[in-house]
Amino acid sequence: MKVEFTTEPFELDGFPEHAKAARRVVDEAGLRVDVGPFGTSAEGEQEQALAAISRLLEETIAHGATRISLQVSTLDQDGTPVAEAEESR
């Protein structure tokens, strides 16, 4: 499963507490994390990812997030999002 997320508000002068909390949650969940300029993605087993999503929402809100954008994709055995594989058929 792949989870992609961003937390707001953005801060140009530093790394906000809600973003730190989000990163800590996915790290502690044991997900493979990729931090990009506009968001973070994390991959792992379904059970890990779903538990991390719940905790991510709770922790980021508790640390000041006012908006959390979240996208969840199921992956095939090769790690490709199932929706993308279906679109290419």
N, C-alpha and C positions, 0 to 999 in steps of 0.2 A: 504494500500500500504506500502511496506517496501523498504527503501532506505538504501543501504550499501555503505560506501565510505571511502576512504583514501586520504590524501593529502600529497604531497611531495614537497620539500625535508624533509627527516626525520632529527630530531635533537636529539641527545642522551643526551645533557646537559640541555634540557628544553623543554618547550611547545611552538612551533613556532607560530607566529602571524596568519598564515593561518589556523592552526588547531584551534586556539581560535576563529577565525572568523566563521569557519564551525560549531563549537559547539554552538556559539551564534545564528546563523541562525536557526538551527533546534530547539533550545530551544524557540526562539521567535515565531516560526511557530506553537508551541504547539504540536509538535510531541513527542512521547514516545522515549526516547533516551537510548541506551545501548552502552557504550564505552568499547571496547575490546583492547587487546594488539596490534592487527594488523589493526584495523579499527573501525568504528563507525556505528551502525545501528540505524535507526529511523523509527517509524511506525506511521501512522495516516491515515486520510481520503485522498482520491485521490487528491482532490483540494488543500489541505494543502501541501501534499507531492510534488506535481508538482510545486507549487509556491516556495517551499523551495529549490528545486533542482536548479531552475534558479538563485535564489538569492545566493545559496551556491557557484555555479560556479563563479558568478561575484565577490563575496566578497573574496573568497579564492585566486583567481588570483590577485585581487587588493592588497592582503596582502602577496604576494610573493610565492604562490604555483606555481610550475613548472609542476606539473602533478597531476591530480585528477582522481582516479579510482572510478567508480560509477556503481552500479548494482541496478536495480529497479525490484521489484517483486510485482505482484498483489497477494492479500491474499483472502482466502475464509472466510466464516463467523466465522470459528474457529481460524482465524489468521494464518493458514498454507499457505505458498506460493502455489498458484494454480499449478505451474509447479511440485512441489514435490508431491502434491496430485495426479496429473495425472500419474506421474512415478510409484507410488505405486499401481496403479490399475492393 
